[in-house]
Amino acid sequence: MNRRDFVGASVAIAAGITGRAYPQVTGRKDRVRLGIIGCGRRGTIVSAAFLADPRANIVAVCDVYDPQIAQFTAQLKLASPSLRSFMAYEDLLARNDVDAVLITTPDHLHLTVATAALAAGKHVYLEKPTLHRWSERIELTQAADAAKRTLQCGTQQRSGAHYIRARQEIFASGRLGKVLFARAVWHNFPWQQRHIKNEAKPTSLDWDRFLGPAKHVPYETIRYSSWRYFPDYGAGLLADILTHWVDVAQWMLDDADPQIAVATGGIYGQHDGRENPDTVSALIRYGNWNLNFESSVLSIRNDRPSVFFEGTEGTLDLAREQFVFTPNSGQPVTVTASESLEVAHTRNFLDAIVKGSPLNAPLSVGIEASRPVQMSLQSYWTGKEIKPGDLS
């Protein structure tokens, strides 16, 4: 099975539509009117990248918590009286003056909001992970096929000039020789190292909307404030971090065919009510190379998170800031990133809408990156070695 047919019929449907764009801007052809759904940390970061491009205009924002919207608009200095704000994403999607949406909700809402946005005729920038559950790929692919709109997945390394250069100059030319290992590491997330005191639900928080398709449970501050701690809403380090690094490795090695995944870990330090592990390791075997992944929210010094490729003719340390190629014979070569990955990736999305340019991270890429993540997650929770056919 090769990388183009690994997900069977569902990706076969998507492959014909998600690598190209469908210019459908209903206003000025050189402007894209954006709606933001999810005004938290990632929503703010990616929105700031959009605003670096004069073609992007944020016209509407949506979040289940009013103070979050206020903080978002204040941070980005969005003081326009014409800016509309909503608690219900359906109300934002109903507006004719919204051409595209950025979806940065908790992971468990990605499918619900993305399919609704596509059905409403909006272009979609969907933050990673593309899928919260493996089964979601079918419905999301069908929605994208029916809508024929641009859908960019939020794996921003795909638009990085130095990543593209590494693929062209190091991997395409075989300068590493035979690559046997890709070692993917990223530690130390202070904003995920906190104890959350339980308080009464704020009156302006729509808890039912936050829960969406997840099991409806009574409000707890930690479940809202640190939703990444809970598998009902997010998959923790294996979704947040492995998604990025496995996508880089699969892209560079042109191999999206994981054969076996084994993952282990646990709560080794942050006994704070979380259910997802604070420390995890995963080993993913491909046809003739292994990806070794490790990540912890704990304060392990990790000056440059990266994917470190080990080949018979040299090594490549590929990080967001730079790459360092060290041949077995010869001097190391360092190439530094020239711009923000967020800015490059949002620009690619806008180019796709306005110019019809190819997307760097279409839906098929997002699904490919999700498969080894879902295999690793299933291995972690079941304690078993997982093959692609075992995915549920």
C-alpha positions in Angstrom: 0.0 0.0 0.0 1.5 3.4 -1.0 1.0 6.9 0.4 -1.6 7.7 -2.3 -4.1 5.0 -1.5 -3.5 4.3 2.2 -6.9 5.4 3.5 -8.8 3.7 0.8 -11.9 5.2 -0.8 -12.3 8.1 1.5 -8.9 9.7 0.6 -9.3 8.7 -3.0 -12.3 11.0 -3.0 -10.4 13.8 -1.4 -7.2 13.4 -3.4 -8.8 14.9 -6.5 -10.1 18.1 -4.8 -8.0 19.0 -1.7 -4.7 19.7 -3.3 -6.0 22.5 -5.4 -8.0 25.6 -4.5 -11.4 26.9 -5.6 -11.5 30.7 -5.8 -14.9 31.6 -4.4 -14.4 35.0 -2.8 -17.7 36.9 -3.1 -16.4 40.4 -2.3 -13.3 42.0 -3.7 -11.1 39.4 -5.6 -8.0 40.5 -3.7 -9.5 40.4 -0.2 -10.6 37.5 1.9 -13.1 38.2 4.7 -12.3 36.0 7.6 -14.4 34.6 10.4 -12.5 33.2 13.5 -14.1 30.3 15.3 -12.3 29.7 18.6 -10.6 32.8 20.1 -8.1 31.1 22.4 -4.3 30.8 22.3 -4.0 29.2 18.9 -6.8 31.4 17.4 -4.9 34.5 18.5 -1.6 33.3 17.1 -2.9 32.2 13.7 -5.2 35.3 13.4 -2.1 37.5 14.0 -0.4 35.7 11.1 -3.4 36.3 8.8 -3.4 40.0 9.7 0.2 40.3 8.5 -1.2 39.9 5.0 -3.2 42.9 3.7 -5.5 40.6 1.8 -7.0 39.2 5.0 -9.7 41.1 6.9 -11.3 39.7 10.0 -15.0 40.6 9.9 -16.4 38.1 12.5 -15.4 36.2 15.6 -17.0 33.4 17.6 -16.3 31.8 20.9 -18.4 30.1 23.6 -17.1 32.5 26.2 -17.6 36.3 25.8 -14.5 37.4 27.8 -12.4 35.2 25.5 -13.7 37.2 22.5 -12.9 40.5 24.3 -9.4 39.4 25.1 -8.8 38.2 21.5 -10.0 41.5 20.0 -8.0 43.5 22.4 -4.8 41.6 21.8 -5.1 41.9 18.0 -6.4 45.5 18.3 -9.6 44.7 16.4 -11.6 47.8 17.3 -13.7 48.1 14.1 -17.4 48.9 14.8 -18.2 46.6 11.9 -16.7 43.5 13.6 -19.4 41.0 14.5 -19.1 38.6 17.4 -21.1 35.4 18.1 -21.3 32.6 20.6 -23.0 30.3 18.0 -20.8 29.3 15.1 -23.9 28.7 13.0 -24.7 32.5 13.2 -21.2 33.4 12.0 -21.5 30.8 9.1 -24.8 32.2 8.0 -23.2 35.6 7.1 -22.7 36.3 3.5 -19.8 38.7 4.3 -17.6 35.8 5.5 -15.6 34.1 2.8 -13.4 31.8 4.9 -13.1 30.7 8.5 -10.2 29.8 10.8 -11.2 26.9 13.1 -9.2 26.8 16.3 -11.7 25.1 18.6 -10.8 22.2 20.9 -10.1 19.1 18.8 -13.4 17.4 19.5 -15.3 20.2 17.7 -13.2 20.2 14.6 -15.4 17.8 12.6 -18.7 19.4 13.6 -17.6 23.0 12.8 -15.6 22.2 9.7 -18.3 20.2 8.0 -20.8 23.0 8.9 -18.4 25.6 7.4 -18.0 23.6 4.2 -21.7 23.1 3.9 -22.1 26.9 4.3 -19.8 27.5 1.3 -16.8 28.8 3.3 -13.1 28.1 2.7 -11.6 26.5 5.8 -8.3 26.8 7.6 -8.5 23.9 10.1 -6.0 23.8 13.0 -4.3 20.5 13.6 -5.0 17.7 14.5 -7.3 17.4 11.5 -9.1 14.4 13.1 -10.0 13.8 16.7 -11.2 10.3 15.9 -10.0 8.2 13.0 -13.6 7.5 11.8 -14.1 11.3 11.2 -12.0 11.2 8.0 -14.9 9.8 6.0 -17.4 12.5 6.9 -14.9 15.3 6.6 -13.7 14.0 3.2 -17.3 13.8 1.9 -18.1 17.3 3.1 -15.0 18.7 1.4 -15.9 16.8 -1.8 -19.4 18.2 -1.8 -18.4 21.8 -1.0 -15.5 22.1 -3.4 -13.9 24.8 -1.2 -10.3 25.3 -0.1 -9.4 23.3 3.1 -6.0 23.9 4.5 -4.8 21.8 7.5 -2.7 23.6 10.1 0.6 21.8 9.8 2.5 25.0 9.1 5.9 23.4 8.5 4.6 22.5 5.0 5.0 26.2 4.0 8.4 26.8 5.6 11.0 27.7 3.0 13.8 26.0 4.8 11.7 22.8 5.2 11.0 22.8 1.4 14.7 23.4 0.8 15.7 20.5 3.0 13.3 18.2 1.1 14.7 19.4 -2.3 18.4 19.6 -1.5 18.9 16.9 1.2 16.3 14.2 0.7 15.6 14.4 -3.1 19.4 14.1 -3.7 19.9 11.3 -1.3 22.6 13.1 0.7 21.7 11.3 3.9 22.1 8.0 2.3 19.7 5.4 3.7 17.7 7.0 6.5 17.1 4.5 9.3 15.8 6.7 12.1 13.8 9.9 12.6 14.1 11.0 16.2 11.3 13.5 17.1 11.6 15.3 20.4 9.8 18.3 22.0 9.5 19.0 25.8 8.7 21.6 28.3 5.3 23.3 28.0 4.9 25.6 31.0 1.4 26.6 30.1 0.4 22.9 30.6 1.9 22.8 34.0 -0.7 24.3 36.3 -3.2 23.3 38.9 -6.7 24.6 38.2 -8.9 25.6 41.1 -12.5 24.6 40.5 -14.9 27.5 40.5 -18.5 28.2 39.5 -19.3 28.2 35.8 -19.1 31.8 34.5 -22.6 33.0 33.4 -21.3 34.0 30.0 -19.8 30.6 29.2 -22.0 28.3 27.0 -20.9 25.0 28.5 -23.2 22.9 26.3 -21.7 24.4 23.2 -18.2 23.7 24.5 -19.1 20.0 25.0 -20.7 19.7 21.6 -20.7 16.0 20.6 -18.7 15.0 23.7 -20.4 13.3 26.7 -22.4 15.9 28.5 -21.0 16.3 32.1 -21.3 18.9 34.8 -19.1 21.9 34.4 -15.6 21.8 35.9 -13.1 24.6 35.5 -10.3 22.3 34.6 -12.2 20.7 31.7 -12.8 24.1 30.1 -9.5 25.9 31.0 -7.3 22.9 30.3 -9.3 20.8 27.9 -6.1 19.3 26.5 -5.8 17.2 29.7 -8.9 15.1 28.7 -9.3 12.6 25.8 -12.9 13.7 25.4 -11.7 17.0 24.0 -8.1 16.6 22.9 -5.5 13.8 22.7 -2.6 15.6 24.5 1.0 15.4 23.4 0.3 12.7 20.8 -2.1 14.9 18.9 -0.5 18.3 19.7 3.1 17.4 19.0 3.4 14.1 17.3 1.0 15.3 14.5 3.6 18.0 13.5 6.7 15.9 13.7 5.3 12.8 12.1 4.0 15.0 9.2 7.5 16.4 8.7 9.1 12.9 8.7 6.5 11.4 6.3 6.9 14.4 4.0 10.7 14.4 3.9 10.9 10.6 3.4 7.9 10.4 1.1 6.4 7.6 3.1 3.1 7.9 4.8 2.7 4.1 5.4 3.1 3.4 9.1 3.2 -0.4 9.7 3.2 -0.7 13.5 2.8 1.8 16.4 3.6 1.2 20.1 3.2 4.0 22.6 3.7 4.2 26.4 4.0 6.8 29.1 1.9 8.2 31.9 1.4 10.9 34.4 4.9 11.2 35.9 4.8 14.6 37.5 1.6 16.6 36.9 -0.9 15.0 39.3 -3.4 17.8 38.7 -6.6 16.1 37.5 -5.5 15.4 34.0 -6.2 12.1 32.2 -3.9 12.4 29.2 -0.2 11.6 30.0 2.2 14.3 30.8 5.0 12.2 29.4 4.9 9.9 26.4 7.1 7.9 24.0 6.0 6.3 20.7 7.8 4.0 18.3 6.3 3.9 14.8 7.8 1.5 12.3 7.6 2.2 8.6 8.8 0.0 5.7 12.5 0.5 6.3 12.8 3.2 8.9 11.6 4.0 12.4 10.2 7.2 13.9 11.1 7.5 17.6 9.0 10.2 19.4 9.2 11.5 22.9 7.6 14.4 24.6 6.8 15.7 28.0 5.1 18.8 29.4 7.6 18.7 32.2 10.6 21.0 32.3 13.2 19.0 30.5 15.6 21.3 28.8 14.9 21.2 25.0 16.5 24.2 23.4 15.6 23.2 19.9 12.7 20.8 19.3 13.2 19.1 16.1 13.1 16.0 13.9 16.6 14.5 13.8 17.2 12.2 10.7 19.9 9.6 11.0 21.2 8.2 7.7 24.1 6.1 6.6 25.8 9.2 5.0 25.0 11.9 7.5 22.4 13.5 9.8 19.9 16.3 9.5 18.6 18.2 12.5 15.4 19.8 11.2 13.8 22.4 13.5 11.4 25.3 13.0 14.2 27.9 13.2 16.8 26.1 11.0 18.2 22.9 9.8 21.8 21.6 10.2 23.0 19.0 7.7 26.1 17.1 8.9 27.6 14.8 6.3 29.8 11.9 7.5 32.6 13.5 5.3 32.7 17.3 5.1 31.6 20.3 7.0 28.1 20.9 8.5 25.7 23.1 6.6 23.2 25.4 8.5 20.2 27.0 6.8 18.1 29.4 8.9 14.4 30.1 8.5 13.6 33.3 6.8 10.1 34.0 8.1 7.4 32.9 10.4 5.9 29.6 9.5 2.4 30.8 10.6 2.7 33.8 8.1 3.9 31.5 5.3 1.1 29.0 5.9 -1.7 31.5 6.1 -0.3 33.2 3.0 -0.5 29.9 1.1 -4.1 29.6 2.2 -4.9 33.1 0.9 -3.0 32.4 -2.3 -5.1 29.3 -2.8 -8.3 31.3 -2.5 -7.4 34.4 -4.4 -5.1 32.9 -7.1 -6.1 29.3 -7.2 -2.6 28.3 -6.1 -2.0 24.7 -4.8 -2.3 24.2 -1.1 0.7 23.0 0.9 -1.3 21.1 3.5 -4.6 19.9 1.9 -7.0 17.5 3.6 -5.2 14.4 2.3 -2.0 15.5 4.1 -3.9 16.1 7.3 -5.4 12.7 7.2 -2.1 11.1 6.4 -0.6 12.8 9.5 -3.5 11.6 11.6 -3.1 7.9 10.9 0.2 7.3 12.9 -1.2 9.6 15.6 -4.4 7.6 15.9 -2.4 4.3 15.9 -0.2 5.6 18.7 -3.2 6.8 20.7 -4.9 3.4 20.4 -1.7 1.7 21.5 -1.3 4.0 24.5 -4.8 3.4 25.8 -4.9 -0.3 25.1 -1.3 -1.3 25.8 -1.2 -3.1 22.5 0.9 -3.0 19.3 -1.3 -1.4 16.7 -1.4 -2.0 13.0 -3.3 0.2 10.5 -6.1 -2.4 10.2 -6.6 -2.3 14.0 -7.7 1.3 14.0 -11.3 1.8 15.2 
